[in-house]
Amino acid sequence: MRIVFMGTPEFSVPVLEALVDAGHEIACVYCQPPRPAGRGKKDRPSPVQARAEALGLMVRHPVSLKGAEAQAEFAALGAEVAVVVAYGLILPQAVLDAPERGCLNIHASLLPRWRGAAPIHRAIMAGDAESGVCIMQMEAGLDTGPVLLREALEIGAEETTAELHDRLSVLGARLIVEALAELDGLVAEVQPDEGVTYAAKIDKAEARVDWSKPVEEVDRLIRGLSVFPGAWCEIGGERVKLLGSRIATGAGAPGEALDDALTVACGEGAVRLLRLQRAGKGPQDAAEFLRGRPVPAGSRL
């Protein structure tokens, strides 16, 4: 099929590659414009732009699709379908209507649960037992369109958002190829009104660990915000990101180190910290972290 692909972050890259590998014609790739990044704050292309250019594909990165000129350029591509995954711009109705067979969105949740910007983070932070991918026919509402294909997968007890992100990206790539191959025979399933939840964008104010919370909430926060933006606390006055954890046994004052191996008391229960990152350093597992920064029993985090 002749496809317009619309995506921006690393999550979208395996999908683009899968469409190319499946033999589809990519008429154009749309992504967010390059953004300042790194110490020099020079404009850096998005992961999708970099991969598309490496594949020799035409790339566009408009700031908006609301203008008549941008919409006309999109329609002139003559796409049979647009595939959208974590693009980052609202698609006006004129864009949704332009492809002959509409726009298909790859959404990383089991709709109608976790519509919106941060479904992977929110699923882990809420303690969901499973997540998944839906291939959805796009309409004007926020992730409200009918679902053509869905597949669930179990969330691991120690799984982080980064790990689940990678698994869902691979799943989404496989499902969209299946959906396009079977498009004529797929039946669109209207989303039910029951069970709707919204995955609000992550606010950095959420990231500081409150050790007075029950261990389940603390553990989910750490895993749900790993690796970005990263839950954090202070250790000896130094701000440290917490990137991995598991529920442990023990009790003490909230934030108290219960041993020399980073088992920390919560309001109820205790959590074992598995992976940490000091400012200006790379991520380290707990043993490596402790060699450079011991945290003896009785310390307060």
C-alpha positions in Angstrom: 0.0 0.0 0.0 1.0 3.6 -0.4 1.4 5.0 3.1 2.2 8.2 4.9 4.0 7.4 8.1 3.6 9.8 11.1 5.7 9.3 14.2 8.5 10.9 16.1 10.2 9.1 19.1 12.2 5.8 19.3 9.0 3.9 20.0 7.9 4.6 16.4 11.1 3.5 14.6 10.5 -0.3 14.6 7.0 0.4 13.1 8.5 2.3 10.2 11.1 -0.4 9.7 8.4 -3.1 9.7 6.4 -1.2 7.1 9.4 -0.9 4.8 10.3 -4.6 5.3 6.8 -5.6 4.5 7.1 -3.9 1.1 4.8 -1.0 1.6 5.5 2.2 -0.3 6.3 5.1 2.1 5.1 8.2 0.3 6.4 10.5 3.0 7.4 10.4 6.7 6.0 13.1 9.0 7.7 13.8 12.4 8.2 16.6 14.9 10.8 19.2 14.0 14.4 18.9 15.3 14.8 20.1 18.8 17.7 21.5 20.8 19.5 18.7 22.6 22.8 17.9 24.3 25.2 20.2 26.0 25.5 22.5 22.9 21.8 22.7 22.6 22.1 22.2 18.8 19.0 21.0 16.9 18.9 17.3 16.8 16.5 15.3 14.5 14.1 12.9 16.1 14.8 9.2 16.0 12.2 8.8 13.2 13.7 11.5 11.1 17.2 10.0 11.5 16.0 6.5 10.5 13.8 7.7 7.6 16.6 9.7 6.1 18.9 6.7 6.5 16.3 4.7 4.6 16.2 7.3 1.8 12.6 8.4 2.6 11.1 11.8 2.1 10.7 13.6 5.5 8.5 16.5 6.5 8.4 18.1 9.9 5.8 20.9 10.0 5.2 22.8 13.2 1.5 22.4 12.6 -1.0 20.8 10.2 -3.7 23.3 10.7 -2.9 25.5 7.7 -4.5 25.0 4.3 -1.1 24.7 2.6 0.1 22.0 4.9 -3.2 20.1 4.4 -3.0 20.4 0.7 0.6 19.1 0.6 -0.5 16.1 2.7 -3.5 15.3 0.5 -1.4 15.6 -2.7 0.7 12.6 -1.5 -2.2 10.4 -2.6 -1.8 7.9 0.3 -4.1 5.0 0.7 -3.7 5.1 4.4 -1.7 7.0 7.1 -0.1 5.1 9.9 0.3 7.2 13.0 2.3 6.2 16.1 3.4 8.7 18.8 3.5 11.6 16.3 2.9 14.4 18.7 0.6 16.7 16.7 -3.2 16.8 16.6 -4.5 15.8 13.1 -7.2 18.1 11.8 -10.2 16.5 10.2 -9.0 17.5 6.7 -5.8 15.4 7.4 -7.8 12.5 8.9 -10.0 12.4 5.8 -7.3 12.8 3.1 -6.0 9.1 2.9 -8.4 6.9 0.9 -8.7 4.4 3.8 -8.2 6.9 6.6 -5.6 7.1 9.4 -4.6 4.1 11.6 -3.2 4.8 15.0 -1.0 2.4 17.0 -1.8 3.0 20.7 0.2 1.4 23.5 -2.7 0.4 25.8 -5.8 -1.7 25.9 -8.4 0.9 24.9 -10.5 2.4 26.4 -8.1 2.2 29.3 -5.3 4.8 29.2 -6.3 7.0 26.4 -3.8 9.9 26.0 -0.2 10.8 26.3 1.5 8.4 28.7 -0.2 5.1 28.7 2.9 2.9 29.4 3.9 5.0 32.4 0.4 5.1 33.8 -0.2 1.3 33.4 2.8 0.5 35.5 2.2 3.3 38.1 -1.4 2.0 38.5 -0.3 -1.6 39.1 -2.0 -3.0 36.0 -1.5 -6.7 35.4 -1.4 -6.3 31.6 -0.9 -3.8 28.8 -1.0 -4.2 25.1 -1.4 -2.5 21.7 -4.5 -1.4 19.8 -4.7 -0.6 16.1 -7.4 2.1 16.0 -9.2 3.9 13.2 -8.6 7.5 14.0 -11.3 10.1 14.5 -11.4 13.6 16.0 -11.6 12.5 19.7 -8.6 11.7 21.8 -8.0 7.9 21.2 -11.7 7.3 20.9 -11.9 5.6 17.5 -13.0 2.1 16.8 -10.4 -0.7 17.3 -9.4 -3.0 14.4 -6.9 -5.2 16.2 -5.7 -5.6 19.8 -3.3 -7.8 21.6 -2.5 -8.0 25.3 0.7 -8.9 27.2 1.5 -9.4 30.8 3.4 -6.7 32.8 6.3 -8.3 34.7 6.6 -7.8 38.5 9.8 -5.9 38.1 9.3 -4.5 34.7 10.1 -0.8 34.0 8.4 1.6 31.6 11.5 1.4 29.4 11.3 -2.4 29.2 7.6 -2.4 28.6 8.0 0.4 26.0 10.4 -1.8 23.9 8.1 -4.8 24.0 5.1 -2.8 23.0 7.0 -1.1 20.2 7.8 -4.5 18.7 4.2 -5.7 19.2 2.9 -2.6 17.5 5.1 -3.1 14.5 3.9 -6.6 14.1 0.2 -5.8 14.6 0.2 -2.9 12.1 1.7 -5.1 9.4 -1.0 -7.7 10.1 -3.8 -5.0 10.1 -2.8 -3.7 6.7 -2.6 -7.2 5.3 -6.1 -8.0 6.6 -7.7 -4.6 6.3 -10.6 -5.6 4.1 -11.6 -8.3 6.5 -11.2 -6.5 9.8 -14.3 -5.5 11.8 -14.0 -2.2 13.7 -15.0 -2.6 17.4 -16.5 0.5 18.9 -14.9 1.3 22.2 -17.2 0.8 25.2 -18.2 3.7 27.5 -17.2 1.7 30.5 -13.6 1.5 31.7 -12.4 4.8 30.1 -9.2 6.2 31.8 -6.9 9.0 30.7 -3.1 8.7 30.8 -2.1 12.3 31.6 1.3 13.5 30.6 3.9 12.9 33.3 4.6 15.9 35.4 8.1 16.1 36.9 6.5 17.1 40.2 5.3 13.5 40.5 8.8 12.1 40.4 10.0 12.7 44.0 9.6 9.6 46.1 7.4 9.9 49.1 8.6 7.2 51.5 5.5 7.5 53.7 3.5 5.8 50.9 2.9 2.0 50.9 5.6 0.0 49.3 3.4 -1.0 46.3 3.0 2.7 45.4 6.7 3.5 45.8 7.8 0.5 43.7 5.3 1.3 40.9 6.5 4.9 40.9 10.1 3.9 40.5 9.5 1.4 37.8 6.8 3.6 36.1 9.1 6.6 35.7 12.2 4.6 34.6 14.1 5.7 32.7 12.4 9.1 32.1 12.0 11.3 33.9 13.2 9.1 36.7 11.8 8.9 40.2 14.3 10.5 42.7 15.2 11.0 46.3 18.1 12.6 48.2 20.9 10.4 49.6 23.2 12.3 51.9 22.0 15.6 50.4 22.6 14.4 46.8 19.8 14.0 44.3 19.7 10.5 42.9 17.5 8.9 40.3 16.0 5.5 41.2 15.6 3.4 38.1 14.7 -0.1 39.3 13.2 -1.7 42.4 11.4 -4.7 43.8 9.2 -5.2 46.9 11.2 -6.5 49.8 10.6 -7.5 53.5 11.3 -5.3 56.5 9.9 -2.4 58.4 11.2 0.9 59.8 10.8 4.6 59.7 9.8 5.8 56.2 13.0 6.4 54.2 15.3 4.5 56.5 17.9 2.2 55.0 17.3 -1.2 56.7 20.5 -2.8 55.7 23.7 -2.0 53.7 22.2 -3.1 50.4 19.6 -0.4 49.7 16.5 -1.9 51.3 14.5 1.1 52.3 11.5 1.3 54.6 8.2 2.7 53.3 5.0 3.8 55.1 4.0 0.1 54.9 6.6 -2.5 53.9 10.0 -2.0 52.3 11.5 -1.7 48.8 14.9 -2.9 47.5 16.5 -0.4 45.1 18.1 -2.2 42.2 19.4 0.5 39.8 20.3 4.1 40.5 21.9 7.1 38.8 23.8 10.0 40.4 23.9 13.4 38.8 26.3 13.5 35.9 26.9 9.7 36.0 25.5 6.8 34.1 23.0 4.3 35.5 24.5 1.8 37.9 23.2 -1.4 39.5 22.9 -1.3 43.3 26.2 -3.0 44.0 28.2 -0.7 41.7 26.5 2.3 43.2 27.3 1.3 46.7 31.0 0.8 46.0 31.2 4.5 45.1 28.5 5.8 47.5 27.9 3.5 50.6 24.5 3.9 52.2 24.8 2.2 55.7 21.9 0.8 57.6 20.2 3.6 59.5 20.7 6.2 56.9 17.7 8.3 55.9 16.8 8.8 52.3 
